Amino acid sequence: MKIALIGATGYVGAKLLAEAASRGHDVKALVSRPEKVPAQPGVQAARVDVQDRDGLAAQLAGVDAVISAFSGHAQQDVRAYYVRGMQSIVAATKAAGVPRLLVVGGAGSLEVAPGVQLVDTPEFPAQWKGTAEGARDALALLRAERELDWTMLSPAAHLEPGTRTGIFRLGTDSLLADASGNSRISLEDYAVAMIDELERPAHSRTRFTVAY
């Protein structure tokens, strides 16, 4: 499959790139600094500014699916920057005629009790609040979308480097935790779940989550 991966050198994007390439997919890695993309078979790096809708649409033309690992962590106003970026990605994907958009979401919009989302709890770390709120806004944006076949994958509360096991649970809108109350998933297994969804779509026009 021919994939465009936005943010292919980021915290999550790098693992998505490795997983997709290992399965033999053709990946166009769209990043701000192409020189940071590791040289490997089936991977082509290209420079892109996510906020440039027309330039992004030109790069997306001809692919079978777009995976967005875009984030605004380094920006002053993370939430606003992230939302503008997602609006541009959605518009560019439609303009390029790409039928599928898969998006890396956040854990913050997952429910920890009926009507209570993780980002709104007192324990949620302040330094990640802007990112989490931006990801929640992006989910609302996607849910209002009537043309694209989109999917968002939210991770567990703790998403960290670890081991690729291929063994995990999937859920929908509630935060998943293990028997000890820990909510976690490795970056490697998150990437497995995302590329599984790419290859075998099971969550069209909806959000799902993954955790141990």
C-alpha positions, 0 to 999 in steps of 0.5 A: 500500500502507498502511504503518506505519513505526516510527522514521520520522525516524531515520537509516535511517527518514527515507530509508525514509519518503522512498522509500516516499512517493515510490513513492506508498505511504500511510505512517503515520509512528510516532515519538516526536516527530510534529512532526519528520515532514516534511509531504508527501502520503500521510504521516500522523504519529502519536506512539507509544511502542514499549515500549507494546505495546497503544498500538502495536498500536492504531496498527498496526491496518489497515495492510498491512505494518509496517517497523521502523527502531527503534533504541536508540542513545540509551539507556543499555543499548542492547542490552536496550532494543532487544530489549525494543522488538523484542519489543513490535513483534513482539507488537503486529504480531501483535495488530493482525493485520498480516501482514508485518513488515520490520525494519532489521537490522545488519551485525554479525551477518553472517559474515566467515568461516565461523562468525565474525560481524563483531561478534565481530571485534577490529576492530568499533567498541566504540561500536556493539557494544551496537546490533549485539548487540541487532540480532543478538538481534532476528534470533534472536527473529525466527527463532524466530517461527512466526506472522509473515511477517517479513524483516530487511535487514542493510546493508553494514558502512558505511551512510552518506548518498550517492546513490540509484543502484538498483544494488547486490547482494543476499546472505544471511548473509555480509558483502558487499564490493567488489573492493577489500574495501570493504563499503558501501551508501548510505542511499538505496540501502538504502531502495530495497532495503527498499521493493523487498522490500515491493513484491515479497517475495522473502525471507519469514521470512529475513534478507538483506543489500545492498551495492555 
